[in-house]
Amino acid sequence: SMVTSHIKPFMVCIEERDEESAYSYENTILISIQFDAYFDKADISFDSDGNILINEAELSKYPEDYKRLKGVKLDARLLTPKRLKYLEWHREKFYKKLK
């Protein structure tokens, strides 16, 4: 089952008074409901080519999920300039968590 997930969380956008981002379809990705929590917690993200980035320390606790996520890639058609900006924001959150 799939879910539409905000890249930059809706509430962050609202708190920043950025309604355009809050409601932009380019601030979303379609992701498996099973992996949405990892994305929301920034345990996974995507590079600018759409390749998945995985927090190895966290996901190694869930070997089946880790195995299923390894090698996932977003369709290149989704990588619009605006969506790439949102993904850049998400990656920063991902890399901060790794420190």
C-alpha positions as a printed NumPy array, in Angstrom:
array([[  0.   ,   0.   ,   0.   ],
       [  1.287,   3.473,  -0.897],
       [  0.959,   6.881,   0.749],
       [  1.722,  10.421,  -0.367],
       [  4.361,  11.77 ,   1.986],
       [  5.467,  15.375,   2.4  ],
       [  9.188,  15.83 ,   1.848],
       [  9.301,  18.994,   3.937],
       [  6.647,  18.317,   6.586],
       [  3.338,  20.145,   6.264],
       [  3.552,  21.56 ,   9.795],
       [  7.073,  22.914,   9.204],
       [  5.8  ,  24.707,   6.108],
       [  2.817,  26.136,   8.031],
       [  5.044,  27.242,  10.926],
       [  7.254,  29.015,   8.366],
       [  4.116,  30.584,   6.825],
       [  4.99 ,  28.907,   3.533],
       [  1.593,  27.796,   2.296],
       [  2.862,  27.269,  -1.239],
       [  5.214,  24.511,  -0.009],
       [  2.626,  23.102,   2.376],
       [  0.218,  22.402,  -0.483],
       [  2.653,  21.834,  -3.369],
       [  2.444,  18.441,  -5.072],
       [  6.178,  18.812,  -5.707],
       [  6.728,  18.682,  -1.949],
       [  5.497,  15.083,  -1.924],
       [  6.591,  11.623,  -2.97 ],
       [  4.588,   8.436,  -3.248],
       [  6.14 ,   5.908,  -0.903],
       [  5.26 ,   2.541,   0.578],
       [  3.295,   3.043,   3.783],
       [  5.691,   0.54 ,   5.348],
       [  8.667,   2.853,   4.733],
       [  6.994,   6.228,   5.224],
       [  7.935,   6.311,   8.918],
       [ 11.627,   5.912,   8.012],
       [ 11.285,   8.814,   5.58 ],
       [  9.423,  10.973,   8.116],
       [ 12.114,  10.312,  10.737],
       [ 14.851,  11.008,   8.142],
       [ 16.28 ,   7.504,   8.477],
       [ 16.081,   7.334,   4.689],
       [ 16.332,  10.084,   2.106],
       [ 17.229,  10.44 ,  -1.575],
       [ 20.199,  11.989,  -3.357],
       [ 19.835,  14.403,  -6.271],
       [ 19.806,  11.468,  -8.726],
       [ 16.949,   9.79 ,  -6.835],
       [ 19.078,   7.061,  -5.234],
       [ 18.078,   6.08 ,  -1.72 ],
       [ 20.246,   7.084,   1.232],
       [ 19.958,   4.795,   4.238],
       [ 20.875,   5.408,   7.865],
       [ 22.781,   2.131,   8.181],
       [ 22.934,   2.238,  12.   ],
       [ 19.16 ,   2.555,  12.309],
       [ 18.054,   0.274,   9.47 ],
       [ 20.466,  -2.523,  10.393],
       [ 18.074,  -3.151,  13.314],
       [ 15.452,  -4.133,  10.715],
       [ 17.296,  -6.416,   8.259],
       [ 14.232,  -7.273,   6.154],
       [ 13.333,  -3.603,   5.646],
       [ 16.98 ,  -2.748,   4.973],
       [ 17.184,  -5.449,   2.318],
       [ 13.972,  -4.248,   0.627],
       [ 15.086,  -0.598,   0.633],
       [ 18.613,  -1.217,  -0.671],
       [ 18.843,  -0.031,  -4.268],
       [ 15.497,   1.836,  -4.341],
       [ 15.52 ,   4.777,  -6.735],
       [ 12.985,   7.497,  -7.511],
       [ 11.83 ,   7.73 , -11.112],
       [ 13.859,  10.44 , -12.881],
       [ 10.62 ,  12.053, -14.117],
       [  9.86 ,  12.987, -10.497],
       [ 13.103,  14.893, -10.059],
       [ 11.814,  18.324, -11.002],
       [ 13.875,  21.35 ,  -9.936],
       [ 11.358,  22.202,  -7.202],
       [ 11.168,  18.64 ,  -5.857],
       [ 14.966,  18.468,  -5.845],
       [ 14.994,  21.565,  -3.59 ],
       [ 12.647,  19.838,  -1.142],
       [ 14.776,  16.683,  -1.278],
       [ 17.848,  18.81 ,  -0.571],
       [ 16.087,  20.132,   2.557],
       [ 15.252,  16.536,   3.578],
       [ 18.835,  15.34 ,   2.969],
       [ 20.17 ,  18.023,   5.286],
       [ 17.896,  16.627,   7.998],
       [ 19.106,  13.092,   7.144],
       [ 22.809,  14.022,   7.354],
       [ 22.347,  15.962,  10.614],
       [ 20.81 ,  12.845,  12.131],
       [ 23.856,  10.759,  11.12 ],
       [ 26.234,  12.983,  13.111]])
